[in-house]
Amino acid sequence: MTKQERELEKIVLPIIQNLGYELYDVEYVKEGAEWFLRIYIDSKNGIGLDDCEKVSESVGEELDKVDPIATAYSLEVSSCGLERKLREKKHFEAAIGKNIEVKLYKALDKNKSIVGVLKKVDEEFILITDDKDKELKISFENISNAKILFNWEESENE
């Protein structure tokens, strides 16, 4: 998370908590010529469109007052989803025992994409067991992208 994202998180966190939701992540990214402030929320009851609208309205009002971003941007509020991104250590810790996909900057065992069950998280590394029961230790510095892999086939059979 960038310094600016952390500052934005400080602004939006109390608003989101007061509305009864959990703040999962804040992203401030440029795509093409456009800037986007993306806020991902979660709740024990799940997140629907009405929830996103409520948070967007309240957060938008506060951001308009505080005006922490000098450039024009679009505010997007959404659920973090079933296949949520893992960006922070706390995200990885919450995903222990789950199947995840990790994209790497530098290949590990000739692979730049690793899929497996997240077994352990510490300050510098994560430990994944792949489909061949091989344990792989991956440094946070080598992770370019990571997400939970939801098993769609299992959920269809329930």
C-alpha positions in Angstrom: 0.0 0.0 0.0 1.4 3.4 -1.0 1.7 6.3 1.4 -1.2 8.1 -0.3 -3.4 4.9 0.0 -2.6 4.8 3.7 -3.6 8.4 4.1 -6.8 7.8 2.3 -7.4 4.7 4.4 -7.2 6.8 7.6 -9.9 9.1 6.2 -12.4 6.4 5.0 -11.9 3.8 7.7 -14.0 5.5 10.4 -16.8 6.3 8.0 -17.0 2.7 6.8 -16.9 1.3 10.3 -19.6 3.6 11.5 -21.8 2.3 8.7 -21.3 -1.2 10.0 -18.9 -2.5 7.3 -15.2 -3.6 7.2 -12.7 -1.9 5.1 -10.8 -4.5 3.1 -8.5 -2.4 0.9 -7.9 1.0 -0.7 -6.4 1.4 -4.1 -5.5 4.6 -5.9 -4.4 3.7 -9.4 -4.0 5.3 -12.8 -5.4 3.4 -15.8 -4.7 5.1 -19.1 -5.4 8.8 -18.5 -7.9 8.2 -15.7 -7.3 8.0 -11.9 -9.4 5.7 -9.7 -9.9 5.5 -6.0 -11.2 2.0 -5.3 -12.5 1.1 -1.9 -13.2 -2.6 -1.2 -15.6 -3.4 1.7 -16.7 -6.5 3.4 -19.4 -7.7 5.8 -20.4 -10.9 7.6 -23.7 -10.6 5.7 -22.0 -10.1 2.3 -22.1 -6.9 0.2 -24.7 -5.8 -2.2 -25.2 -2.9 -4.5 -27.1 -0.9 -1.8 -24.2 -1.3 0.6 -21.8 0.0 -2.0 -24.0 3.0 -2.8 -24.4 3.8 0.9 -20.6 3.7 1.5 -19.9 5.6 -1.8 -22.2 8.4 -0.8 -20.8 8.8 2.7 -17.2 8.5 1.7 -17.7 10.8 -1.3 -19.1 13.5 0.9 -16.1 13.3 3.3 -13.6 13.3 0.5 -15.2 16.3 -1.1 -14.9 18.2 2.3 -11.3 17.1 3.0 -10.2 17.1 -0.7 -7.1 14.9 -0.2 -6.5 14.2 -3.9 -5.3 17.1 -6.1 -6.3 15.5 -9.4 -9.6 14.4 -10.8 -10.5 10.8 -10.0 -13.4 8.4 -10.0 -14.5 6.8 -6.8 -15.5 3.2 -6.9 -16.8 1.2 -4.0 -17.2 -2.6 -4.3 -17.1 -5.9 -2.5 -13.7 -7.5 -2.2 -15.2 -10.5 -3.9 -14.8 -14.3 -3.5 -11.5 -14.2 -5.3 -10.2 -11.2 -3.4 -6.8 -9.7 -3.9 -4.2 -10.3 -1.3 -2.0 -7.2 -0.9 -1.4 -6.8 2.8 0.1 -9.2 5.3 -3.3 -9.1 7.1 -5.0 -10.3 3.9 -2.6 -13.3 3.7 -3.2 -14.1 7.3 -6.9 -14.2 6.8 -6.4 -16.6 3.9 -4.4 -19.2 5.7 -5.8 -22.6 4.7 -7.3 -21.4 1.5 -6.3 -22.1 -2.1 -4.4 -19.1 -3.6 -2.7 -18.0 -6.8 0.6 -16.1 -6.5 2.2 -14.3 -9.4 6.0 -13.7 -9.0 8.5 -11.2 -10.2 11.2 -13.8 -10.3 10.5 -17.5 -11.1 10.6 -20.1 -8.3 11.2 -23.6 -9.5 10.9 -22.3 -13.1 7.4 -20.9 -12.4 6.2 -17.3 -12.2 2.7 -18.4 -11.2 2.2 -20.7 -8.1 -1.1 -22.2 -7.0 -1.5 -23.9 -3.7 -2.8 -23.8 -0.2 -1.5 -21.0 2.0 -0.1 -22.6 5.1 1.8 -19.9 7.0 2.6 -16.2 7.0 5.4 -14.4 8.8 6.9 -10.9 8.5 8.9 -11.7 5.3 7.5 -14.9 3.7 4.5 -17.0 3.0 4.5 -20.8 2.8 2.4 -22.6 0.2 1.9 -26.3 -0.4 1.3 -26.9 -4.1 -0.7 -29.7 -5.7 2.3 -32.1 -5.5 2.5 -31.5 -1.7 5.7 -29.5 -2.2 6.2 -26.6 0.3 7.3 -23.3 -1.3 8.6 -20.4 0.7 7.9 -17.1 -1.1 9.1 -13.7 0.0 6.6 -10.8 0.0 9.2 -8.9 -2.1 8.8 -11.4 -4.9 5.0 -11.3 -5.0 3.7 -9.2 -7.9 0.1 -10.2 -7.4 -1.9 -12.7 -5.3 -5.5 -13.7 -4.9 -7.7 -16.3 -3.3 -8.9 -19.0 -5.7 -12.6 -19.8 -5.2 -13.6 -23.3 -6.1 -16.6 -22.7 -8.3 -17.2 -26.3 -9.0 -17.5 -27.2 -5.3 -19.9 -24.4 -4.7 -22.2 -25.5 -7.6 -22.4 -29.0 -6.1 -23.6 -27.7 -2.7 
